[in-house]
Amino acid sequence: MRLPPAAVHGAAGRNLVRAAAGGFPLLPSASAPAYKYEPLPSAGAIRLLELIHDNDDGTVANKSHIIRCSLKAFDPDNAPPYQALSYTWGYPLTSFSEPARSSSFRRLNSLRKTATATASNSATSTARVVATSKETLVAAHRSSRDRISHVAVQHDSRYFPISCDGQTLLVTANLLDALRMLKDHPPAIVSTTSSDNADIKAASSGGIAGALDVPPKTYRRHFWIDAICVDQENVLERNAQVAAMAKTFRAANSVIIWLGAEDQFTKDAIALIDALAAVTEEAWETISYTDFFDHPAWYKKAGINDEKQLSPTHWLALIAFVNRPWFRRAWVVQELALARSAILVCGSQAVDWWKLDRVLHFIQEKRWYHHLTTEKIRHMMDGVVHQPLDAAGDAADTDNKSSLSPSSARNSLYEKFLHSKTRLSLGATNLSRTRRWVEAARKADGKTDEKPTTRLRNLMNMHRDTHATDPRDKVYAFLGLVDKNDLSKDPIEADYKLPVQHVYTSVTASLMLSYGDLNLLSNVQDASRTKIRNLPSWVPDYSITIEPYPLRYRHRQRWSASDGLTWEPNPEPLKVGLLHAQGHRMGTVQATAAMPDELPNAAAYWAGIVDLSMKIAAEYPFRAPSQSTPRQTRIEALWRTLIANTYSRRHPAPDTCGTRFIDYVLNLQIRHTLAPWSNLGDFQPHQNHNLDKTRKHADAPAWHELIEAEPQDSAYGPQMYRSRISSVMERMFRGTYTPIELAQLQHEFDIASGDMRRVFCTDGGLLGTGPRSLKAGDEVWVLAGCSVPLVLRRVVETDGPQTSEHHRCRRLVGETYVHGIMHRRWSKTKGASATMEDVILE
């Protein structure tokens, strides 16, 4: 459950509330007391919110926009039908959104300006108040004559009052907008508890849009909303309610997903979703990965007759739509996965979740998420956005306007977003996948009302990039989807009294003991990115996204560096943050190459890679991936290391990648050689440059030395190199050469080495890539129970004598790809288990 955001009380709070109201008297009474929660009657009870209209006939009494409601406690088995609300506490839109005028965030921004101006105008007497909770209100300075407050205003702070049972309850700006939507424009999924709701039922049959136009009546509607129905200041109640949240969402008739106010992208996004959701499964089967760029072709296959119905801006709108913060919140994973049905609402626009799910599923199946970036769509639009406009406001060159190109008026709304380098959020596709997992588990069990059996480790891995205000929720948010048998004898339960370090350490240890392996060590981020302090080195910081992604996601096969070795756990030391493991030390890091962002140019980066490669033997010491393959040369070991021996999710990478690598080197040489004589694309041969006598240019990689050092029978020697030069130059002469065939290889470099992993060599002549923080002197280990090698660092005690236990202590630096040892059959190595060393990870 989310942390309670800041609330403001007292005279300062009332002043801020009035400022937030923008002049409207939101409070029915200026002296209305703050809402006081009554204890729940039983451990399993829940509170439900009932919205109340001002007049019995359903009309609004005045223009005060007052939200009136009532809270009542119910036993879950006897509760009336209700809907659960899923939303974000903070700002719900993207940074590129232009929110509707009705958004409470406009008034929140006015509040910031008002508070700042008020404080600055008080020259002789000011007070600064920072609100952190109901119990804490720190005054920096006060005056005896007046108390003008400057308050830290946050998007997730509770500044907006509603009337609850005659008392004042403060809510966030986004929740206030959601409550107004529920009160004034009930969508089709609102509960129907009597025949008085026949008009809603009739409108629902005509679609969601029709239901939004139905005026509110006096029918009774109940909702479960965490910020209101749970006493956020009562830690014991929060713990109990979090544990019961899965049951609460499963029992709801449906889930209303409030994405926030409308913006300039909403209508186009929903139009695209409606159009694509109507395409049949048979039609989708005929559409390919590359059809995305051929709109007429796939429109015809999909049965979309009117090509003007969809345009590139509709795809931009979809990218913006699924990049709203709701799609990246940790708690919404459970809220959506357990919903009987769900509807997405943006202001007055709404769409059923199943429609978006169909679109996301298709995008994932066809891998169109590769295409759904603002940069690629900008190229698709063929410069229409950037064409000069005529007097009528249309693109001047009408002969070049595609039937798919939107009007310039619409383009103006998208101009800023087009240059934002934004891509389709994988958070949305992961939500879709998780809901499908849960539904499949229900059907397999034959119990639609029971908790599905999904694994906590899978959920935490898939949704590692989600956000949570309280870092403990990166664990607690998924517990409602997990079978208790998935964990060890010490199950994880939500307890907000525990520090985050304890929660992360406990869940990691529990998962390791449950699975009997150490594969979670691959999830540990580079130390430079860790935010939660005092975590053991072997415990992932789940509060941050993991970058780069673990090696196990590189291909469909499993790495097997420790095949035949069994981890023997020692549970007791885990409780104090010590992980006892056993394994083989494979070598020590001898030298490392600099990362691209640590150097002035790309040529210097490749120069470092080449120099590092020259430190290993001409024939690589290990055969890979199996002992039956011939020995590899230095260059083959290099290119396979740089792509983790994986190409387009194929492992091992095909030999044809070696030819592409030589072509890639040729392109690098041309670019790096001419770079000193080029300026902003202009060739300037008259310039004079100081050249290095041995390298021709100081930063130029010594490719010729690397190639000439290859064995005579090498497929990557000078003869091969000259052959590729001839082929490339011939195609350049004929005008048929394009480096597009190197794009996939560049993609592999980018995610397997490049900015993501540091290249290194060991004292035993092995090449590898590992965490940014690794350095010379670190050790490469294969630990029993971990499918990939790891980089460990000795712990040096500065005080006192070094005991035998100190000599075994290490800190985990991170996982590593080491060419030649990613697949080892230790069972065929005599005495492999008996000769393992013990290590203790701190």
WONOR-V82631 format. One record per backbone hydrogen bond with DSSP energy under -1.0 kcal/mol. CO is the residue of the C=O (numbers start at 1). NH is the residue of the N-H. E is the energy in kcal/mol with one decimal. If there is no record, write none. Layout:
BEGIN
CO/NH/E, CO/NH/E
END
This chain:
BEGIN
6/158/-3.9, 9/13/-1.1, 10/14/-2.2, 11/15/-2.3, 12/16/-2.2, 13/17/-2.5, 14/18/-2.2, 15/19/-2.1, 16/20/-3.0, 17/21/-1.7, 18/23/-1.3, 19/22/-1.2, 21/24/-1.2, 24/26/-1.7, 29/32/-1.9, 33/168/-3.5, 42/45/-1.1, 46/74/-3.0, 48/72/-1.9, 49/223/-2.3, 50/70/-1.9, 55/58/-1.7, 59/55/-1.3, 67/163/-2.9, 68/52/-2.7, 69/165/-2.4, 70/50/-2.6, 72/48/-2.6, 74/46/-2.5, 75/78/-1.9, 82/253/-2.7, 83/224/-2.5, 84/256/-2.7, 86/258/-2.6, 94/97/-1.3, 100/103/-1.8, 103/106/-1.3, 104/108/-1.9, 105/109/-2.2, 106/110/-1.8, 107/111/-2.1, 108/112/-1.8, 109/113/-2.0, 110/114/-2.8, 111/115/-3.0, 112/116/-2.3, 113/117/-2.7, 114/118/-2.7, 115/119/-1.9, 116/120/-2.2, 117/121/-1.9, 121/123/-1.2, 127/150/-1.4, 128/140/-2.4, 130/138/-1.2, 136/132/-1.2, 136/133/-1.1, 138/130/-1.2, 148/127/-1.4, 150/129/-1.7, 154/157/-1.5, 157/159/-1.1, 160/171/-3.3, 162/169/-2.4, 163/69/-2.4, 164/167/-1.8, 167/164/-3.2, 168/35/-3.1, 169/162/-2.3, 171/160/-2.3, 172/176/-2.1, 173/177/-1.9, 174/178/-2.0, 175/179/-2.7, 176/180/-2.1, 177/181/-2.0, 178/182/-2.5, 179/183/-2.2, 180/184/-3.0, 181/185/-2.0, 187/190/-2.0, 194/197/-1.7, 195/198/-1.3, 197/201/-2.2, 198/202/-2.6, 199/203/-2.2, 200/204/-2.6, 201/205/-1.7, 204/207/-1.7, 207/211/-1.4, 208/212/-1.8, 211/214/-1.2, 222/83/-1.9, 223/49/-3.3, 224/85/-2.3, 225/228/-1.3, 225/229/-3.4, 226/230/-1.4, 230/232/-1.2, 231/234/-1.5, 234/238/-2.6, 235/239/-2.6, 236/240/-2.1, 237/241/-2.9, 238/242/-2.7, 239/243/-1.9, 240/244/-1.2, 242/245/-1.1, 244/248/-2.2, 245/249/-2.6, 246/250/-2.2, 247/251/-2.0, 254/84/-2.0, 255/343/-1.9, 256/86/-2.9, 257/345/-2.9, 260/347/-1.3, 262/100/-1.3, 265/269/-2.3, 266/270/-2.4, 267/271/-2.2, 268/272/-2.1, 269/273/-2.4, 270/274/-2.7, 271/275/-2.1, 272/276/-2.7, 273/277/-2.3, 276/279/-1.3, 280/284/-2.0, 281/285/-1.7, 283/286/-1.1, 284/287/-1.6, 290/293/-1.2, 291/294/-2.0, 294/298/-1.9, 295/299/-2.7, 296/300/-1.7, 297/301/-1.9, 298/302/-2.4, 299/304/-2.6, 306/309/-1.9, 311/314/-1.2, 311/315/-1.0, 312/316/-2.0, 313/317/-2.5, 314/318/-1.9, 315/319/-2.2, 316/320/-2.4, 317/321/-2.7, 318/322/-2.4, 321/324/-1.2, 324/327/-1.5, 325/328/-2.1, 326/329/-1.5, 328/467/-4.0, 330/333/-1.2, 331/335/-1.8, 332/336/-2.6, 333/337/-2.2, 334/338/-2.0, 336/339/-1.1, 341/255/-2.3, 342/353/-2.3, 343/257/-3.2, 344/351/-2.3, 345/259/-2.7, 346/349/-3.2, 349/346/-3.4, 351/344/-3.1, 352/356/-1.2, 353/357/-2.9, 354/358/-1.8, 355/359/-1.8, 356/360/-2.9, 357/361/-2.6, 358/362/-2.1, 359/363/-2.5, 360/364/-2.3, 361/365/-2.6, 362/366/-2.5, 363/368/-2.0, 367/370/-1.3, 368/371/-1.3, 368/372/-1.4, 371/373/-2.3, 372/424/-2.4, 373/377/-2.1, 374/378/-1.9, 375/379/-1.6, 376/380/-1.8, 377/381/-1.6, 379/382/-1.5, 381/384/-2.1, 388/396/-3.2, 390/393/-1.8, 394/390/-2.9, 396/398/-1.6, 397/400/-1.1, 398/401/-1.1, 402/405/-1.4, 407/411/-2.1, 408/412/-1.9, 410/413/-1.1, 411/414/-1.3, 411/415/-1.1, 414/418/-2.6, 417/420/-1.8, 422/374/-2.9, 426/430/-2.5, 427/431/-1.9, 428/432/-1.9, 429/433/-2.3, 430/434/-2.4, 431/435/-2.3, 432/436/-1.9, 433/437/-2.2, 434/438/-2.5, 435/439/-2.4, 436/440/-2.3, 437/441/-2.5, 438/442/-2.3, 439/443/-2.1, 440/444/-2.2, 441/445/-2.0, 442/446/-1.7, 442/447/-1.1, 447/450/-1.2, 452/454/-1.1, 454/483/-1.0, 455/459/-2.2, 456/460/-2.8, 457/461/-1.9, 458/462/-2.7, 459/463/-2.2, 461/464/-1.1, 463/466/-1.6, 467/330/-2.6, 470/473/-2.2, 471/474/-1.4, 472/475/-1.7, 472/476/-2.2, 473/477/-1.8, 475/478/-1.6, 478/481/-1.8, 479/482/-1.5, 481/454/-1.3, 483/486/-2.4, 484/487/-1.5, 495/498/-1.4, 499/503/-1.9, 500/504/-2.7, 501/505/-2.3, 502/506/-2.6, 503/507/-2.4, 504/508/-1.9, 505/509/-2.4, 506/510/-2.6, 507/511/-2.3, 508/512/-2.2, 509/513/-2.5, 510/514/-2.1, 511/515/-2.4, 512/516/-1.9, 518/521/-2.0, 519/522/-1.6, 520/523/-1.8, 521/524/-1.3, 526/529/-2.2, 536/539/-1.8, 540/542/-1.2, 541/544/-1.5, 550/553/-1.8, 551/554/-2.3, 560/563/-1.3, 560/824/-2.1, 562/565/-2.4, 563/826/-2.1, 572/575/-1.4, 573/576/-1.4, 573/578/-2.4, 574/577/-1.6, 579/841/-2.9, 581/839/-2.8, 582/784/-2.9, 583/837/-3.1, 584/782/-2.5, 587/780/-2.9, 588/763/-2.2, 589/777/-2.5, 591/761/-2.1, 595/598/-2.1, 596/599/-1.4, 601/605/-1.2, 602/606/-2.2, 603/607/-2.2, 604/608/-1.8, 605/609/-1.8, 606/610/-2.5, 607/611/-2.3, 608/612/-2.2, 609/613/-2.1, 610/614/-1.7, 612/615/-1.4, 613/616/-1.5, 618/634/-1.6, 626/629/-1.4, 632/620/-3.2, 633/637/-2.5, 634/638/-1.8, 635/639/-2.5, 636/640/-2.1, 637/641/-1.8, 638/642/-2.4, 640/645/-3.2, 641/644/-1.6, 643/646/-1.5, 647/650/-1.6, 650/647/-2.3, 654/657/-1.9, 655/658/-2.0, 656/660/-1.8, 657/661/-2.2, 658/662/-1.8, 659/663/-2.1, 660/664/-2.5, 661/665/-2.4, 662/666/-2.1, 663/667/-2.1, 664/668/-2.3, 665/669/-2.7, 666/670/-2.3, 667/671/-2.2, 668/672/-3.2, 669/673/-2.6, 670/674/-1.8, 671/675/-1.1, 674/677/-1.5, 675/678/-1.7, 677/684/-3.7, 679/682/-2.1, 682/679/-2.0, 684/687/-1.4, 692/696/-2.0, 695/697/-1.1, 697/700/-1.2, 701/703/-1.8, 702/706/-1.8, 703/707/-2.7, 704/708/-2.7, 705/709/-1.2, 707/710/-1.6, 711/714/-1.8, 717/721/-2.1, 718/722/-2.7, 719/723/-1.9, 720/724/-2.1, 721/725/-2.1, 722/726/-2.4, 723/727/-2.0, 724/728/-2.7, 725/729/-2.8, 726/730/-2.2, 727/731/-1.9, 728/732/-2.2, 729/733/-2.5, 730/734/-1.8, 731/736/-2.5, 731/737/-1.1, 739/742/-2.4, 740/743/-1.7, 742/746/-2.4, 743/747/-2.2, 744/748/-2.1, 745/749/-2.3, 746/750/-2.4, 747/751/-1.6, 748/752/-1.9, 749/753/-2.2, 753/756/-2.6, 753/757/-1.3, 758/770/-2.5, 759/593/-2.8, 760/768/-2.3, 761/590/-2.6, 761/591/-1.6, 762/765/-1.8, 766/762/-1.9, 767/819/-2.1, 768/760/-2.6, 769/817/-2.5, 770/758/-2.7, 771/774/-1.4, 775/778/-2.0, 778/589/-3.5, 779/792/-2.8, 780/586/-3.1, 781/790/-2.8, 782/584/-2.5, 783/786/-2.0, 785/518/-2.5, 787/561/-2.6, 789/816/-1.9, 790/781/-3.1, 791/813/-2.9, 791/814/-1.3, 792/779/-3.1, 793/811/-2.4, 803/807/-1.7, 806/809/-1.1, 808/840/-2.4, 809/795/-1.7, 810/842/-2.6, 811/793/-2.4, 814/791/-3.2, 817/769/-2.4, 818/821/-1.8, 822/560/-2.1, 824/826/-1.1, 825/828/-1.6, 826/829/-1.5, 829/832/-2.0, 831/835/-1.8, 833/836/-1.2, 837/583/-2.1, 839/581/-2.7, 840/810/-2.8, 841/579/-2.3
END
